[in-house]
């Protein structure tokens, strides 16, 4: 069964199972195209690129 069918995000699953911390950035109704201040691309541009993070 897919995570979305359980109404649990993959990030939430990893947090619960492994105790990790994730950064989730989502706005309902947005697309991957650049179309305003609330677009996915605009939100990516304001993320702190110097924040320490780990990659799995």
N, C-alpha and C positions, 0 to 999 in steps of 0.2 A: 504494500500500500504506500502511495506517495505521501510525502510530508504534508502537502497542501490538503490532502484528503483527511488528514488527522487534525487539521487546523493548527499545526505547529510548524513554525519556520525551521529551516535547517539550522540557522544560527541559534535559535532557542534550544534545539535538540543538543547541539554541541556544548552549549553553556551548561545544560542540565547534566549531561553525561560526563563531561570532562572538566567542568569548573572553569572553562575559559571565558573570556570577556570579548564580546563582539560589538562592532559598531554597525548599527543598522540605519540606513538612510533611505527612507521611502516616503513618497507623497502620493496619495491616491490620484489616479488619473493622469500621471505624467508619462511621457514617452522618452525614448533615448535621443530624440532630436532636440536641437537647440531652438527653443521657441519661447524664451522669456526667463525671468528671474527664478521661477520655480522648476525649470526643466532639470532633468537629470545631469546634463553637462554643466549647467551653472552651479548646481550643488556640489559636484565633484571639484570644481575649481576653488571652492572655499574650504575644503577639507585641509586640516593641518598636515602637511606632508612631512613635517619633522617629528610627528608623534611616533614614539617607539611602538613598534608592533612586531608580532611574530607571524610567520607564514607557515601553514601546514604543508 
